[in-house]
Amino acid sequence: MKRILLSIVILHFIALFISCEKDIMNYEGQEGVYFAVRHGTNLRPENWPYQSSSNVNFFRLNMSEVELSIPVAITGPIKDYDRTFEVEVNSDSTTAVLGEHYQAIDRSWIIPAGAISTNIKVRLNKTPDMEDTTKTLGLRLIATKDFTLSFPEWDAIPSLNGGPAVQKFDASLHTLKLSDIMVEPAEWLGNVVGGNRESGMLGVFTRRKMEFLEEHLGLTYEDFASPESMPLARILLTAMDATDILVRLFNEKTPVLEDDGRLMWIGNVPWTSYLGVPYVPGN
């Protein structure tokens, strides 16, 4: 009797599976397009959440020009012929300048026959103003005779655990955030105390300080990327060597200054450094 009941359960499960599979294959949903951009923090891209924007940091890329591929996917049935959709710059979310920060973007794009997605290409340029200002380039999908817009209000999928997710956004829009800002690397030991006083072995991270270490000690930004390339002992030696150089240059009447005019501070230099307070000779 138990075997008969088990067989009935198995057959019922198989019937349900076949029915579900048939329903999926025959799905006739809205024929639309949406930006299918995903990024996250773990090692499983399939779990990354869909995002409303992307950061493009030229400093990390170590490139002055980049061609970015931005995925656009479809909803609805697959077709055996090419279909078109359109893209335009969204002026409401754009501060980048055509011909300066980005090149002209083709308006018409194709979802090839048999495909469920494609990539649009955007050419971006690094400019000096990106060292301290983030430029934005907004993109907007345009409905055509082949496609509507699939998700004007995208809700984050709770099951995804691949990193921070935007809870609600319009998936027909995507914003690129362009910068050349040198962010603090992972193995930088320094901070600010008391509001604006530099402290720690290396003090506050700045582009100017990184350039100083590159010029005088032969270090690179990538050296500070991990404990393997920059263990604590190496940080201590770096701070000691940098201190000697900064003190020597100060005594030679050629002090090294940060962009705000304060004396550069590392390790055991015999002066105090306050952010935003310039050095005044003789004081």
C-alpha positions in Angstrom: 0.0 0.0 0.0 2.8 2.4 0.9 4.5 1.7 -2.5 1.2 2.5 -4.3 0.8 5.8 -2.3 4.4 6.7 -3.0 4.0 6.0 -6.7 0.9 8.2 -6.8 2.7 11.1 -5.1 5.7 10.8 -7.6 3.4 10.7 -10.6 1.5 13.7 -9.3 4.7 15.7 -8.8 5.9 14.8 -12.3 2.6 16.0 -13.7 2.9 19.3 -11.9 6.5 19.7 -13.1 5.5 19.1 -16.7 2.5 21.5 -16.4 4.8 24.2 -14.9 7.4 23.7 -17.6 4.8 24.0 -20.3 3.4 27.2 -18.7 6.9 28.7 -18.7 7.6 27.8 -22.3 4.3 29.2 -23.4 4.7 32.5 -21.5 3.3 35.4 -23.4 4.2 38.4 -21.3 4.7 42.0 -22.2 7.2 42.6 -24.9 9.4 45.2 -23.3 13.0 46.2 -22.6 14.8 47.2 -19.4 18.3 48.0 -18.2 19.6 44.7 -16.8 22.7 46.1 -14.9 23.7 44.1 -11.9 26.7 44.5 -9.6 27.3 43.5 -6.0 29.8 42.4 -3.4 30.0 38.6 -3.3 31.6 36.1 -5.7 28.3 34.9 -7.2 27.1 37.3 -9.9 23.9 35.5 -10.3 22.9 36.8 -6.9 23.9 40.4 -7.6 21.0 42.8 -7.3 19.8 44.9 -10.3 21.0 48.5 -10.0 19.8 51.9 -11.1 23.3 53.4 -11.5 27.0 52.4 -12.2 30.2 53.9 -11.0 32.9 54.4 -13.6 36.2 55.3 -11.8 38.9 56.1 -14.3 41.6 56.0 -11.6 40.8 52.4 -10.7 40.5 51.5 -14.4 43.9 53.2 -15.1 42.5 54.3 -18.5 41.8 57.7 -20.1 39.1 56.3 -22.4 36.7 53.4 -21.9 34.0 51.7 -23.9 31.3 50.6 -21.5 28.9 47.7 -22.3 25.5 48.2 -20.7 23.1 45.2 -20.8 19.6 45.6 -21.9 17.2 42.6 -21.6 13.7 41.9 -22.7 10.5 40.5 -21.3 8.0 38.5 -23.3 8.6 35.7 -25.8 11.7 35.2 -27.9 11.3 35.9 -31.6 13.0 34.5 -34.7 13.6 38.0 -36.1 15.5 41.1 -35.1 13.7 43.7 -33.1 14.7 47.3 -32.3 14.7 49.5 -29.3 16.0 53.1 -28.8 18.2 54.9 -26.2 18.7 58.6 -25.6 20.5 60.7 -23.1 18.4 61.7 -20.1 19.1 65.4 -19.7 17.4 65.4 -16.2 20.2 63.3 -14.8 23.2 64.4 -16.9 25.9 66.8 -16.0 28.5 65.3 -18.4 29.2 67.2 -21.6 28.9 65.6 -25.1 32.2 65.5 -26.9 34.1 66.1 -23.6 33.1 63.5 -21.1 31.3 61.1 -23.5 30.9 60.5 -27.2 27.6 60.5 -29.1 25.5 57.4 -28.4 23.7 55.5 -31.2 20.0 55.9 -30.8 18.8 52.6 -32.4 19.8 49.2 -31.1 18.9 45.6 -32.0 17.8 42.6 -30.0 19.0 39.8 -32.4 16.7 37.0 -33.4 16.6 34.3 -30.8 18.2 36.6 -28.1 16.9 37.8 -24.8 19.4 40.6 -24.3 22.1 42.8 -25.9 24.7 45.4 -24.8 24.7 49.0 -25.8 28.1 50.7 -26.1 29.0 54.0 -24.5 32.4 55.7 -25.0 33.6 57.7 -22.0 36.6 60.0 -21.6 38.6 61.0 -18.5 38.9 64.7 -18.0 40.8 66.8 -15.3 37.7 68.0 -13.6 36.8 64.4 -12.7 39.6 64.4 -10.1 37.4 66.3 -7.6 33.9 66.2 -9.3 31.7 63.3 -10.3 30.0 63.8 -13.7 26.7 61.9 -14.4 25.4 60.5 -17.7 21.8 59.4 -17.6 20.4 57.0 -20.2 16.8 56.4 -21.1 15.2 53.6 -23.0 12.6 54.7 -25.6 9.6 52.5 -26.6 9.3 51.4 -30.2 6.9 49.4 -32.3 8.7 46.3 -31.1 9.1 47.0 -27.4 7.4 48.8 -24.6 9.2 49.7 -21.3 9.1 46.7 -19.0 9.6 47.9 -15.5 8.8 51.6 -14.9 8.9 50.7 -11.2 11.3 48.0 -10.3 11.0 46.4 -6.9 14.2 44.8 -5.4 14.1 41.0 -5.2 14.3 40.1 -1.5 16.0 36.7 -2.1 19.1 38.3 -3.7 21.9 38.6 -1.1 24.7 39.8 -3.4 25.1 43.3 -1.9 23.2 46.5 -1.4 20.1 47.0 -3.5 18.0 50.0 -4.5 14.5 49.1 -3.3 12.6 50.9 -6.1 13.6 52.5 -9.4 12.6 53.0 -13.0 14.4 50.2 -14.9 14.0 52.2 -18.2 16.6 54.6 -16.8 20.3 54.1 -15.9 22.8 56.6 -14.7 26.6 56.4 -15.1 28.7 58.2 -12.5 32.0 59.2 -13.9 35.0 60.2 -11.7 38.8 60.1 -11.5 38.8 60.4 -7.7 41.6 58.5 -5.9 39.8 56.8 -3.1 41.6 55.5 0.0 43.0 52.1 -0.6 42.3 49.1 1.6 45.6 49.0 3.5 45.9 52.7 4.5 46.6 53.2 8.2 45.7 56.8 9.0 42.7 58.9 10.2 41.5 62.1 11.6 41.0 62.8 15.3 39.5 65.8 17.2 37.6 66.9 14.2 40.4 67.8 11.8 43.8 66.7 13.2 45.7 64.0 11.2 46.7 60.9 13.1 47.8 57.3 12.6 50.9 56.0 10.8 50.1 57.6 7.4 47.6 60.3 8.3 44.8 61.2 6.0 44.9 59.7 2.5 45.2 62.2 -0.3 46.1 62.1 -4.0 49.0 64.4 -3.3 50.4 62.1 -0.6 50.1 59.1 -2.8 52.0 60.9 -5.6 54.7 61.8 -3.0 55.1 58.2 -2.0 55.2 57.2 -5.7 57.9 59.8 -6.5 60.2 59.4 -3.5 59.7 55.8 -2.4 58.7 54.1 -5.6 55.4 52.8 -4.2 52.2 52.4 -6.2 48.6 52.7 -5.4 48.2 49.0 -6.0 50.8 48.3 -3.3 48.2 49.3 -0.7 45.5 47.1 -2.1 46.0 44.0 0.2 47.8 42.8 3.3 50.0 40.6 1.1 51.4 43.5 -0.8 51.4 46.0 2.1 51.8 44.1 5.4 52.1 46.1 8.7 55.9 45.9 8.7 56.0 47.5 5.3 53.7 50.3 6.4 55.9 51.0 9.4 59.0 51.2 7.2 57.1 53.4 4.7 56.1 55.8 7.4 59.7 56.0 8.8 61.2 56.6 5.3 58.6 59.2 4.4 59.1 61.0 7.7 62.9 61.3 7.0 62.2 62.7 3.5 59.6 65.2 4.7 61.7 66.5 7.5 64.8 66.8 5.2 62.8 68.8 2.6 61.3 71.0 5.3 64.8 71.8 6.6 65.9 72.6 3.1 63.2 75.2 2.9 61.2 73.2 0.3 58.4 71.8 2.5 55.9 69.5 0.9 52.4 70.9 1.1 48.9 69.4 0.6 46.4 71.0 -1.8 44.9 73.0 1.1 48.3 74.4 2.0 49.0 72.4 5.1 52.3 70.6 5.7 52.2 67.0 4.5 51.9 64.7 7.6 53.2 61.1 7.8 54.5 59.1 10.7 56.6 61.0 13.2 57.1 64.4 11.6 57.6 67.0 14.3 54.6 69.1 13.4 50.9 68.9 13.7 48.6 68.9 10.7 45.0 70.2 10.7 42.9 69.8 7.6 42.1 73.1 6.0 44.7 75.0 8.0 47.5 76.1 5.7 51.2 76.2 6.8 52.5 79.7 7.6 56.3 79.9 7.4 57.8 81.2 10.7 55.0 80.0 12.9 
